[in-house]
Amino acid sequence: MIQTDRLTKTYGKARGITELTLHVPEGCCFGFIGPNGAGKSTTIRTLLGLLSPTAGSARVLGLDCVREREKILAQVGYMPSEAMFYPEMRVSEIIRLSARLRRRDCAAQADALCGALELDTRKRIRELSLGNRKKVSIVCAMQHRPRLYILDEPTSGLDPLVQRAFWAELEERRREGATVFLSSHVLYEVQRHCGRAAVLREGRLIAEGTTEELDLENKFFDYYEGRVRQ
């Protein structure tokens, strides 16, 4: 579902990601982890064609991330790390707008997700806490039931009960055949919910494998300080 070959993105002299090679198989939940500033969001935005790579290549759903960006975006459920929307719009209006942009009737799925996440759709965006804005972002990313979910720090700001509902919904969709690629800096979360993972540090891949092989919880500081290499 996702294949990169020495993917590199730099910002002038600043580092983004360096020669990143990844393979995300269909039907798995794949964790992409690392400390803040490791390059996780840069990778995701490059995969989606929102940033142009400096070197290397990437394919998502078999499509080239540069030449076929619009086709990729049409088929992916993307949740950015920043939950930002038009502040004066109501939650229900944002969710309907997201569905209309995809030319899809997602009303039934949206209602189910809002119920599971306990999201009040009558409120305006400016009235919402960070956690509730994240809920809106989750609904927008999931209501059209895509084949591939690309989620950037999806649970930050969510309370434990909402996190549980989110993971239950995501796991149900994975069992139905969807693929999940999510970034996080919470190692225990990836260890518990993902079958495979990759660890990024200072823009470089330092480890990749099954979560059992990586033993993320016990090697927390080793990975984050770069003392473990696979």
Sequence and secondary structure as in RCSB ss.txt:
>XXXX:A:sequence
MIQTDRLTKTYGKARGITELTLHVPEGCCFGFIGPNGAGKSTTIRTLLGLLSPTAGSARVLGLDCVREREKILAQ
VGYMPSEAMFYPEMRVSEIIRLSARLRRRDCAAQADALCGALELDTRKRIRELSLGNRKKVSIVCAMQHRPRLYI
LDEPTSGLDPLVQRAFWAELEERRREGATVFLSSHVLYEVQRHCGRAAVLREGRLIAEGTTEELDLENKFFDYYE
GRVRQ
>XXXX:A:secstr
 EEEEEEEEEETTEEEEEEEEEEE TT EEEEE STTSSHHHHHHHHTTSS  SEEEEEETTEETTTTHHHHHHH
EEEE SS    TTSBHHHHHHHHHHHTT   HHHHHHHHHHHT  TTSBGGG  HHHHHHHHHHHHHTT  SEEE
EESTTTT  HHHHHHHHHHHHHHHHTT EEEEEES HHHHHHH SEEEEEETTEEEEEEEHHHHTTTTTHHHHHT
T    
